Amino acid sequence: MPLSSPQQAALDAIDASADDLRALSLAIHAQPELGYEETHAHAVLSDFLESAGYEVERGAHGLDTSFRASFRTGSSDAPVVAA
């Protein structure tokens, strides 16, 4: 079954970022943390997303290790991945 245009675009974006995503994964893996104490992972993920152009709300929802990341395209009909 052929992929839709958005599916192919998502796969292409992941492939283009493969090296950065692997480095991100290894950075988190290298410093294991207990649940709700993931301060290193929180910082690494938040910094990564900010450097990619996302607006990151650190400590979202009243939890120090949570974040909410948004990426605005300027198009009101752009797809929403999660809300």
Secondary structure as UniProt FT lines:
FT   HELIX           5..16
FT   HELIX           18..29
FT   TURN            35..36
FT   HELIX           39..51
FT   TURN            52..53
FT   STRAND          55..58
FT   HELIX           60..62
FT   TURN            64..65
FT   STRAND          67..70
FT   TURN            76..77
//
